[in-house]
C-alpha cells in the first residue's frame, strides 16, 4: 500500500527537518515542535507516538515513491545510482535517521523490493546477505558525510554486486 502524508503530517515533518538543521534529534521536544508547526499536541499524538516516528514515516513514504519510479527493465547499476542520488537529495532526512539508528525503513524497503536488485540464480539467504551489505554500505556513506558522489558509490557497489552475482551462478 502506498503511503502518503496528510497536510498535518507534512507541516510537522517540514518543521522537524528545519529544526534538525540547528539541533540534534534528541533535543527536539513534542511541545516545541507542535508550537513551531502550529499543530496541537493531541493532533500530534493521533499521528505519531514520538518525534522519531516523524522521520521514519517520511522515510517510508519517500522510499515507496522511489521504488515505484524504478523502471522494470532497468539494470541494478542504474538502480544503485538512483538510490544513492535519492539519499543524497534527501540528506536532511537520512542524516538524522542514521545518526539515531533509525535507518530501518531503508532496510525494509530493500528487503521488500529485493526484486529491484536481482541476483541471477541466487538463493534467498544470499540475497538477504547482499541487501544487508548494501544497507551497511549506505549507512556508513551517510554517517561519514556522503564524501563519495552517488556516481562513485553506485559504481563501487555495482562492482561488488556483479562479482557476488557471478559467484552465485557458480
N, C-alpha and C positions, 0 to 999 in steps of 0.2 A: 504494500500500500504506500503510495506516495504521500509524504508528509509535507504540509505547508504550514507556515506560521500565520497566526492571526495578527491583525493590526496591533493588538496589545502586546503580543509576543515580540513583534518587530520593534516596537518602541522600547521595550525593556532590553532587548538584545543590542540595539543601537546605543543605548545609554551605557550598558555594560562595556561594550567594545571601546567607547570613548574613555570611560573611566580606566580601563586597562592600559591606556597609553601613559597614564601617570601613576597608577597604583598597582600593587600586586593583588591577585585574586583574593587572597585571604584577608586583605584589608577592606574589602568592599562588603558592606552590610546591606541586608534587605531593606531596612528602613531608609537609608540614604539613597539607595538605588530607586526605590519607589518615589521618593520625594523628587529626585532629579528627573525621572521619566514622567512624573505626573500620574502615576498609577497607584491605586490603593493597595495596601498590604493584603487585603482579602483577595483582591484580583490576582495579585502575585501568587499567592498560595493556592489558588484554583488552577494555576498553570504549572507551577514548579514547587518542589519541596525545599530546594536550596539554590543558592546563587550558581553553583557549578552546573546545575541542570540546564541553565540557560545556554551555556556553551555546548553541552552535549546534544541538546535538542537542535540547535542551529547547525552543528556539525552533521548530524544525521540528515537533516534536510538538504544541506549543500552536497553531501556525498551521494544521496539518492538522485539529486538533479544531475550530478556529474555522471553517474553510472548510466542514466537514461540517455545522455548525449553521446555515448560511445557508439560508433558505427559497428554493426555486427561483423563486418569483414575487415576491420582494421587490425593491424598487427599488434602483438603485445608491446613491441617497442614504441609504437605511436601512442599506445595507452599509458605506458610508463611516462612518456613525455607529458601527455595531457594531465596525468595525475600530479606530477611534480609541479607543473605550471599552475594547476588548481590550488595546490597547497601554498605555493608562493604568493598567488593572488590574494588568498585569504589568510595570510600570515598573522594578521591581528587576532584571528580566531585560534589558529593552530599553535602558535607560540604558547599562550597560556594553557591551552589544553594539555600539551605535552609537558610543560613545566610542572603542572599539577597532577600528572599521571592520569589524565582523563582522555587519552587518545583512543579508547576502546571503540568509539563509533567508526573510526577508520579500520580498525582490525575487523570488526563485524562486517563492514561493507566488503572488505577483501574476501572474507570467508563466504559471505552470502553470494557474492558475484565472482566467485572463483573462475567461472567460465570466461570472464573478461581477460584472464591471463592463462590461457590453456597450456598444458604440458602434454604433448602427444604421448600416449601410451603410459602415462604415469598413474600410480595408484593414489588413492585419496590421501594417505599419510604423507607421501612425498609432496603432494601439492600443498597440504597444510604446512609442512615444514618450510617450503619456499615462501608461502604467503606470510608466515610469521617472520621470516627473514626479511622480506620486503617491508613489513611493518617496522621492524627494528631499524632497518636502514633509514626509513623516513623519519622515525623518531630521533635518531642521532643527528640527521641532517638539520632538522628543525631546532633541536637543542643546541647545536653548535653554530646557530645563527645563519643557516642556509648559505654557507660560504660558497659552495659549488653552484653553478647555474642549473636550472631544471634540465637543460640540454646535456650538461656533463653528467648529472646524476642519472638521467634516464639511459644514457649510453653505457655507463658503468653497470647499472642494474641489468640492462638488456644483455650485456656480455655474460654476466653470471647466469642469468636466466637461460640463455642459449646453451651454455655449457652443461647446466643441470638437465635441460631438456634432452640434450644428446646422450647424457649418461642414463637418463630414464629409458631411452629406447634400446639400450644395450642389454 
